[in-house]
Every structure is written in C-alpha cells, then in structure tokens.
Amino acid sequence: MILLFLQSLAALSFRFSIGKSVNLSDISESDVLPEARKVDFLYAVADGVYVRSTKKRKHIEVAHSIMYEGWEKNGRRVSLKGRKVLMTTQSTDDFWAEVQAFAANEYDLRHT
C-alpha cells in the first residue's frame, strides 16, 4: 500500500494547499492577486526524500516544505497554526521558486 502511494506521489507534481500549480507565464497583467496576510512570525521547514523507483537503480526526490505561523498547545499536544504544505517532484530550482512565489503571494513579508 505504501509503495503504491509513493509511486503515485513520485509520478505527480502537486500542491496540497492551492490545489494545482500555476505557471507565471499563465498570469496576465490584468489578474489581481489577493490581499496578503500580515503575520508577526512565519516559520518555514523544507526537506527532501529520495524515493526508490520501480525501475532498477532509479530514484526520485520528493521535495516538501511546511510554512506555519506558530503553534497552539492543546493539553500535551501541539498543533501548527496556519499550516501550508507544498510537495513536488520537480527540480530543486523549480521547487524553491514555487515556495518563494507562494510565500510572497500568501503573506505580507515586509515586517517578518
């Protein structure tokens, strides 16, 4: 079951929080971006995992990033506030461009 999930994950490039990837060339000048949220702190964590392919000696890197605004305690448990997750199998440069574009679009980063 896990192998099937990882195979389908490696075959797709997707984004949890927005739903689909958008190329910058698809956005025209008349498109208006939504108002960016102002936050006091923005935390970001990024990592990559190499997943073994079904083909011999082939590996695929799944890069993922989590951005959050802080955390809340609920008893002994902790949950992240304003959690946004990005995952992709694209190249590292494309991944970082996507993370940067998402953060600039979603948050007002002038005072963080």
Residue frames relative to the residue before (quaternion, step in Angstrom):
aa qw qx qy qz dx dy dz
M 1.0000 0.0000 0.0000 0.0000 0.00 0.00 0.00
I 0.6728 0.4808 -0.2997 0.4758 3.59 0.90 -0.92
L 0.6295 0.5401 -0.3379 0.4449 3.58 0.99 -0.78
L 0.6484 0.5049 -0.3216 0.4703 3.59 0.96 -0.81
F 0.6351 0.5217 -0.3286 0.4653 3.58 0.99 -0.80
L 0.6884 0.4792 -0.2892 0.4614 3.59 0.86 -0.94
Q 0.6241 0.5259 -0.3436 0.4647 3.59 1.06 -0.66
S 0.6859 0.4541 -0.2969 0.4850 3.59 0.90 -0.83
L 0.6114 0.5416 -0.3440 0.4631 3.59 1.11 -0.64
A 0.6844 0.4787 -0.2838 0.4711 3.56 0.92 -0.86
A 0.6632 0.5128 -0.3090 0.4490 3.60 1.09 -0.60
L 0.7454 0.3711 -0.2035 0.5150 3.59 1.15 -0.49
S 0.1952 -0.7100 0.6541 0.1731 3.50 -1.28 0.43
F 0.1541 0.8188 -0.5323 0.1495 3.55 -0.39 1.16
R 0.2890 -0.7279 0.6014 0.1582 3.48 -1.36 0.28
F 0.4128 -0.7371 0.4809 0.2348 3.59 -0.66 1.10
S 0.7664 0.4494 -0.2348 0.3944 3.54 0.66 -1.09
I 0.7564 0.3510 -0.2186 0.5068 3.62 0.99 -0.62
G 0.5061 -0.6706 0.4146 0.3497 3.58 1.02 -0.61
K 0.7966 -0.0984 0.0529 0.5940 3.60 0.99 -0.70
S 0.5125 -0.6358 0.4788 0.3223 3.54 -1.20 0.51
V 0.1721 -0.7694 0.6094 0.0844 3.55 -1.11 0.72
N 0.3273 -0.7284 0.5675 0.2009 3.56 -0.87 0.97
L 0.5398 -0.6376 0.4381 0.3320 3.57 -1.00 0.78
S 0.6243 0.5461 -0.3485 0.4365 3.61 1.10 -0.57
D 0.6207 0.5536 -0.3417 0.4377 3.62 1.21 -0.37
I 0.6372 0.5211 -0.3294 0.4625 3.59 1.22 -0.34
S 0.2567 -0.7738 0.5601 0.1468 3.56 -0.74 1.04
E 0.6718 -0.5060 0.3547 0.4085 3.56 -1.26 0.23
S 0.6553 0.5310 -0.3203 0.4312 3.59 1.11 -0.55
D 0.5336 0.6208 -0.4153 0.3968 3.61 1.21 -0.27
V 0.2358 -0.7741 0.5773 0.1089 3.55 -0.98 0.90
L 0.3495 -0.7286 0.5511 0.2080 3.55 -0.89 0.94
P 0.5268 -0.6325 0.4513 0.3447 3.61 -1.05 0.62
E 0.6480 -0.5082 0.3971 0.4052 3.55 -1.30 0.35
A 0.3898 -0.7271 0.5194 0.2229 3.58 -0.84 1.00
R 0.4430 -0.6873 0.5098 0.2673 3.57 -1.05 0.79
K 0.3138 -0.7301 0.5781 0.1852 3.55 -1.05 0.83
V 0.0065 0.7926 -0.6078 0.0478 3.55 -0.79 1.06
D 0.5163 -0.6363 0.4763 0.3190 3.57 -1.17 0.60
F 0.7931 0.0492 0.0093 0.6071 3.56 1.00 -0.89
L 0.0564 -0.7595 0.6467 0.0421 3.54 -1.16 0.69
Y 0.1533 -0.7884 0.5938 0.0483 3.54 -0.64 1.17
A 0.0422 -0.7951 0.6050 0.0038 3.57 -1.03 0.78
V 0.0499 -0.7677 0.6388 -0.0053 3.53 -1.04 0.92
A 0.0057 0.8004 -0.5988 0.0279 3.59 -0.88 0.90
D 0.0665 0.7792 -0.6193 0.0700 3.54 -1.13 0.69
G 0.2270 -0.7522 0.5974 0.1610 3.54 -1.30 0.14
V 0.1554 -0.7732 0.6109 0.0692 3.53 -1.14 0.69
Y 0.2946 -0.7352 0.5807 0.1883 3.56 -0.91 0.90
V 0.1366 -0.7871 0.6006 0.0322 3.54 -0.79 1.12
R 0.4357 -0.7031 0.5034 0.2497 3.52 -0.91 0.95
S 0.3467 -0.7395 0.5457 0.1875 3.55 -0.93 0.92
T 0.5872 -0.5645 0.4334 0.3855 3.56 -1.24 0.25
K 0.6061 0.5231 -0.3549 0.4828 3.58 1.25 -0.33
K 0.5771 -0.6277 0.4036 0.3318 3.56 -1.03 0.81
R 0.8646 0.0436 -0.0884 0.4926 3.55 -1.01 1.00
K 0.5461 0.5761 -0.4210 0.4389 3.58 1.02 0.75
H 0.0472 -0.7891 0.6124 -0.0062 3.55 -0.97 0.95
I 0.1919 -0.7589 0.6143 0.0999 3.55 -1.17 0.65
E 0.2904 -0.7500 0.5649 0.1845 3.58 -0.95 0.85
V 0.1526 -0.7446 0.6452 0.0768 3.54 -0.95 0.98
A 0.1454 -0.7932 0.5892 0.0504 3.57 -0.51 1.24
H 0.0167 0.8041 -0.5937 0.0236 3.57 -0.97 0.82
S 0.1197 -0.7771 0.6172 0.0310 3.50 -1.20 0.73
I 0.1226 -0.7600 0.6349 0.0655 3.55 -1.11 0.76
M 0.0628 -0.7662 0.6392 0.0194 3.56 -0.87 1.02
Y 0.0897 0.7983 -0.5905 0.0768 3.57 -0.92 0.87
E 0.4985 -0.6990 0.4544 0.2374 3.53 -1.24 0.62
G 0.7573 -0.2303 0.1600 0.5898 3.57 1.25 -0.14
W 0.3828 -0.7071 0.5331 0.2633 3.56 -1.20 -0.42
E 0.2440 -0.7437 0.6075 0.1356 3.52 -1.30 0.49
K 0.3190 -0.7289 0.5715 0.2010 3.55 -1.06 0.78
N 0.0436 -0.7567 0.6523 -0.0018 3.52 -1.03 0.90
G 0.7801 -0.1550 0.0660 0.6026 3.54 0.21 1.27
R 0.7862 -0.2262 0.2090 0.5357 3.56 -0.66 -1.14
R 0.6262 0.5449 -0.3296 0.4499 3.57 1.27 -0.20
V 0.1996 -0.7532 0.6159 0.1164 3.55 -1.24 0.51
S 0.0497 -0.7863 0.6151 0.0297 3.58 -0.97 0.86
L 0.4804 -0.6802 0.4829 0.2709 3.55 -1.12 0.72
K 0.3366 -0.7281 0.5648 0.1939 3.57 -1.05 0.84
G 0.8573 0.0951 -0.0768 0.5001 3.58 -1.00 0.86
R 0.1860 0.8300 -0.5029 0.1538 3.56 1.04 0.82
K 0.0056 -0.7634 0.6455 -0.0220 3.59 -0.98 0.97
V 0.1143 -0.8066 0.5797 0.0183 3.57 -0.80 1.05
L 0.0699 -0.7696 0.6344 0.0191 3.56 -0.97 0.94
M 0.0280 0.7834 -0.6199 0.0354 3.59 -0.94 0.92
T 0.1114 0.7943 -0.5911 0.0854 3.55 -1.06 0.73
T 0.3159 -0.7048 0.5940 0.2251 3.53 -1.34 0.30
Q 0.3888 0.7196 -0.4806 0.3164 3.59 1.25 0.30
S 0.6966 -0.4499 0.3348 0.4475 3.57 -1.29 0.07
T 0.6673 -0.5189 0.3592 0.3957 3.56 -1.25 0.42
D 0.6487 0.5165 -0.3232 0.4560 3.60 0.96 -0.80
D 0.6548 0.4970 -0.3072 0.4794 3.59 1.00 -0.81
F 0.6167 0.5496 -0.3377 0.4511 3.57 1.05 -0.77
W 0.7072 0.4513 -0.2746 0.4698 3.59 0.80 -0.99
A 0.6081 0.5322 -0.3567 0.4687 3.61 1.08 -0.61
E 0.6567 0.5049 -0.3019 0.4719 3.57 1.03 -0.80
V 0.6401 0.5098 -0.3249 0.4742 3.61 0.98 -0.80
Q 0.6703 0.4968 -0.2983 0.4635 3.57 0.90 -0.92
A 0.6648 0.4955 -0.3072 0.4670 3.61 0.91 -0.87
F 0.6497 0.5136 -0.3218 0.4589 3.58 0.97 -0.79
A 0.6714 0.4945 -0.3018 0.4622 3.59 0.89 -0.91
A 0.6720 0.4909 -0.3015 0.4653 3.59 0.94 -0.82
N 0.6728 0.4875 -0.2898 0.4751 3.59 1.10 -0.69
E 0.7341 0.4549 -0.2300 0.4487 3.58 0.94 -0.87
Y 0.8158 0.2210 -0.0628 0.5307 3.58 0.96 -0.90
D 0.3826 -0.6494 0.6008 0.2663 3.54 -1.29 0.54
L 0.1299 -0.8585 0.4956 0.0203 3.58 -0.17 1.31
R 0.3929 0.7517 -0.4689 0.2465 3.61 1.19 0.17
H 0.7946 0.2927 -0.1481 0.5109 3.64 1.02 -0.68
T 0.5091 0.6414 -0.4368 0.3723 3.61 1.13 0.42
